Amino acid sequence: MYVWDAASHKQAAQLSPPCPRLSVVVCQQNFGTADTTVWILLGAFAAMFTAVLTLFMVQHLRIILYNRTQVEQTIRMEPPDSRWIFDVGRSANWRQFMGEHWWEWLLPIPPK
């Protein structure tokens, strides 16, 4: 690491970290295994978080498309090959839950 003296426009001296407060200081960090490990752990955490949210999304989409509640979906109150009593079809279930028009899906308002 070198300190650049802005007044004389010369390289002043070679310093060891931490850099002192002089005119213009250029500090470079050596990225070692500790930083790499942190990034790997952050990447693994992000991947796990993404996987869990994806599973939650799939589960909730199934609940909406079959017009069930979480309890009804979990305990399977009827055989899986028969239709649920409130199931009116995937498209109708989606419109019933989200609203008739696509722009209503984006707004936080209850369907009419």
Protein Blocks (a to p, Z undefined) as FASTA:
>chain_A
ZZddfklopafbdcdddddddfbdcddddddfklmmmmmmmmmmmmmmmmmmmmmmmmmm
mmmmnopafklmmnopacfkbccfklgbjklmmmmmnojbfklmmpccddZZ
